[in-house]
Every structure is written in C-alpha cells, then in structure tokens.
Amino acid sequence: MVPMSDVTDELDDSPILEEVLGDALGKLRVFHAKLVEEGEPRGLIGPRDVAIIWERHILNSAAIVPFVRESTAKKQFKTVADIGSGGGFPGIVAAACLLDPQFTLVEPMERRIEWLNECVEDMELENVTVVRARANEMIEAIAGASGVQGGNRGNGNARNGKGGRNGRGAVARGPVLDLDGKPIQARHPFAVVTCRAVAPMTKLSGWTLPLLERGGRLVALKGRSAQEEIEKASKEIAKCGGVRPRVVDAEVGPGLESTHVLMVDKKEVIHHFGKLSTLSTTGDSLK
C-alpha cells in the first residue's frame, strides 16, 4: 500500500490553485495536507479521492464563494450557517476564502466535530464556530432568540429546557442545548445557509430555510439532479418561505468541469400601502 504522504494530487503544482483560491491558498494547503494524511482513515473522503482532493472537494467547495460573498455584501449581520459540515465541505473552504462573514459549522457526529475543530485550529480560522447539533436544534434556538413561539421543537425533551411562565402567561423556555449539553449561542437568523450533499430538497428545505433571515439565501452544492429536486420540492420550498429556486452552473476552475449550485431566497415581508406584502429578494415582484 502506498503511504498517503506519497500520493500526489493532480493539481498540486497547478497555477489554477492560486488563480482560484488567491490569499486563501496557504490555509487551504494546510487543509489539503490534513485530508491527504487523515481524510480516508477517518472516513471523510473515499480512497479514490486522495489524488483529486483539490478538484473534487476544495475547488468544488470554493465554487460557492462568489455567491456567498454577493449574498452577504449588504447584510448588517454577515453570518453563514453550514449545515451538515462533515469533512468541512463547503464550510471550512468558504470560511478560509471569506474572512469577513462569521461561519457556524453545524454537524451532529462527534468524530466529525473533533475533525472540524482540529481544522479550525490548524488553519487558524478566527471566523468559525463549530456546533454539535442537528438542524432542528439550530432552528429551535433561532426561533427562541427571535421570540418566536411554537418554532421547530425538535425532540422536545428536558434537554431543551423547561421554564415557568412569563408575565403574559406563555411558557418561558430555557436555552436550547446542543448535543453536548451546551447552550446554542444563536441570536439572529443567518444571512446565508450553505451545504453540500446533505439531503434532497424535499428534506433540505425544512432543515435550512427556517434558519434564514428574511431576504437571506440558501446556497447549496448539488449534483446533476438539482433542477429535478426543485420541482419535486416545490411545496416544501414554498411552505418554508422560499422563493425563486434556481440552479446555476458554477465554475470550479479553468479547464475543470463546472458544478451545480442551487439557490433559494427567503421571502421578505414589507409594508405596502398599509398592508403586509411579500417581496422576493430581487425586488422585482410583489406576491
């Protein structure tokens, strides 16, 4: 068996890396080296991926960077939640490329949380928080922080806090806890939610769109069936406040096969002549 350290990635010496990744290349070389050594033994990548980590995982993840940058550019809170972060795709890569937004990596598996924390430390990423939780816990935490009653209650057990009643007779719930029993520090819905290869849109809509602020955006890396997923999940997307679902081809690098990015905007609520109306994030139509 060839030692992982002796495996050469096809793009190791390619100018494409600096062209696409720019100033983030140094941090991402640390990430790449860690994936080469530990990714396959720790079940984060397949054995056939070791020689193509740059293209299949890092550059592929970086394809969302222009969309995240655009989606956070005019936001007061430049916050990004990466759901089901796993090996760090796309969350770790996007956080290395975009230093301004604050990233929250959400992952339920303990061994992957250990990996993500190691990567954050080794890469010296100061804009990343790692949370061991499922999407439901994050949704409930956001709903609680926003004062929304009757949000997604997850498993509803004592771990997620039972309080007394507040002055208006409503149940005052305690803080929502992560899977390690620590309070989830979520104070505001996110400007952007990202993910890669987590679930079909029929499920993913309910796991991601409730985490977005009004006017926020889901940016998900998807396969060739992305448009079909949108069609099958149209009811779920609308139910969760999603508008303008679409798929765009995103460049991975010069001469490399492009990837598919699925985006959904979160409907905005505005006051229009004394009435509540909804506006898509492009502002081109009232619904």
N, C-alpha and C positions, 0 to 999 in steps of 0.2 A: 504494500500500500504506500502511495506517495504521501509524504507528510504535507499537511495543509500549507505550511510555510513555504513549500517548494512549488506550490501551484501558482501559475502566472495568469493573471486576469488579462483578457484580450485587449482591454483598454488602458492598462496600467501606464503606458507611456504615450497615450494619445493626447494631442492638443485639445481634443474635444472636452476633456475634463475641465481644463482651465477656462475654456470658452464658455461652457455652460454654468459651471459652479462658481467661477470667479474667486472672491475672497474667502468663500466657504470651503474651498478645496482642502486647505490644511486640516481643518477639523474633520472633514469627511474622509480624509486619508486615515485618520485615527479610527474612525468608524469602520472603514473598509478592512483595515488590518485586523480589527477585533472580530469582524464577521468571518474573515478567512480562517482565523485560528479557532474560533469558538462557535460560529454560527451553525454549522452542521451538527457537531456533537450535542449542542444544546437544543436541537430541534427547531431552529429558527429559519433555516433555509435547507433546501434539498442538496444531496451530494453533487448533483449535476450543475448546481447554481454557483459553485465555488469559483469557477473560472469566468463567470459572467455577472458577478455581483454589481459591478459598476453600471452596466446597462440595465439588467433586469430589475434591480432593486433601488440603487441610488439615483441614477439618472431618471428612471421611471418615476420615482417619488418626487424628484425635483421638478417634474413637468407641471405640478400644481402650483409652483411658487408664483408665477405671474398672476394667476387667478386669485390666490390668497392676498398677494400684495395689492391688487386692484380692489378687492372686496373690503380690505381694512383701511384703505388710504384715507378716507374721510370720516372714519369712525372715532367717536370720543374714546371708547374703550376698544383698543386693538387686541382683542382676545380670540384665541383659536383653541377649540377642543378637538383633539384627535381621538376618535372612538375606536377601541379595539386595536391599540397601538402595536401589540405583538412584538416583532423584532425591531420596531422603530420606523416602520414604513406606513405612511409618509411622514409621521410627526417629527422624528429626530432629524430627518433630512431637511424638512421645511424650516425647522427651528434653527438649524445651522446656517441656512441661507437667508433667513429673515430675522434680524436681531431686534427689530422694533416691537413686533407683536409678542404678547405673552402666551405661551403654549401650555395647555394642560393635556397631558397624555393619560388616557383612561384605559385601563386594562385590568381584567379580573384575575388573571392567573398569576400566582405568587412568583413562580420561577421567571416569568417574563417581566414582572415588576423589578426583580433583582437585576435582570439584564438592563432594563431601561435606566435604572438608577446608576448602574456602572457606566453606561454610555454617557449619561449627562455629566458625571464626574470626570471621566477620562477626556471628554471633548470640551470640558469647561463651558458648558452651556448655562448661562445665567438667566435665560428667559424661559426656562422649562420647569414645570411642576408635574410630578408623577403621582397619580391617584389610583389606588387599587379599588376599583369599583366596576359595577356594570352600568350600562346606560340608564337603567331605571333609577338607581340611586342618585345619579347626577341630575336627572330630570326632577326628582323629588326635592333635591337640595336647591335647585334653581327656583322651583315653584315656591318653596318655603322662604327663600331670601327675597323673592319678589312679592311676598304677601298673598300668593295665590292659594286659595283654599281648594281642596279636592284635586290636587295635582296627581301625577302618577305615584301611587303609594307603594309601588314595589311589592316586597313580600309582607309589609305591614306588621312585622314583628316588633318586639320590645326594643330591638337593637336600634331602630329608627326613632326612638324617643316617644314617650307619652307624657304629656304635661297636664296641667289643670286647665281651667277655662279662663279666657281673657275677659276684660271688662265688658265685652259685648256678647258674652255667652258662647263664643266659639271656642273650640278646643285649641289650646295653645300647645303646639307640638315642640318637642325638643329638637336639637340639631340632627340632621341626617348623618349617619355614620358610614364610613367606607367599610370594606371587607376586613380591615384590620382593627375595626372598632374606633377609628379616629374620626372626629367631625370633618365633614367635607367643607372646605373653605370656598364656597361658591356664592358670590354676592350679586351677580348680574348675568343675564343670558349672554351667550357668546356671539361675537360678530360673524365668526366663521366656524363651521364644523367640517372636519376632514376625515377621511377613512379610505382604506384600501382592502378589497377582498374580505369584507366582513359578513355581508348577507345580501340577499336580493332586496330590491327596493320595497317589496311588499312588507318586509320586516324593518328594513333600514329607515324608512320614513318615520316610523314611530319611535325609533331609537335616537334620531338625530334632529329632526325638525323642531321638536319641543325644546331643544336646548338653545335654539337661535333666538336672538332678539328680533323684533320687528324690523324688516329690511335686511336681516342677515342672510347668509348664503351657505348652503351645503355644497362642498366641493369634494367629489368622490372619484377616486380612480376606479375604472370599471373595464370589463372586457368587451368583446365584440357584441354581446347581447344587451348592451346598455339601453339602447332605444326600445327594445322589446320589454325590458324591465320597467321602463317608464310607462309603457302602455298598459302593462298588467297591474301596475300600482297606482293608476290614476286616482282611484277613490281614496286610497290611503294617503297619498300626497296632499290631495285637497282637504281631507279631514284634518290633517296636521297643519294646515295653513300654508301649504306650499303652492307657489305659482311659478309659471314659466319653466317647467322642467325641460331640459335640453341636454344634448350630448355634443361635445366639440372634440375635434382631433387636436391633440396637444403634442408639440414637438418634443422629442426626447433628446435629440442631438443631431447634428449634421450627418446625413447618411444613415441614420438609425431609424428603425420603424417607429412611427408615432404611436401614441397611446390614446385612450379614450377617457375624457373627463366628463362626468355627469354633474350638472349643477341644477340646484333648485333654490329659488329665492323664498324668503319668508314674507308673507303678506304684511304690508304696512297698514295701520289704521290711522286715518286722518279725519279731521272735522271739516266737512264741506257744506257750506251754507246751513250750518246748524245741525247737520245730520252726520252720523258716522258712516264713513265710506272706507273702502279698502283700495289701496294703490299698490301696483306692482313696483318693484324697486327701480325699474327703469323710468317710472313716472309717465308712461305712455298711455295708460288706460285706467279708468275708474271702473271698479266692479262692484 
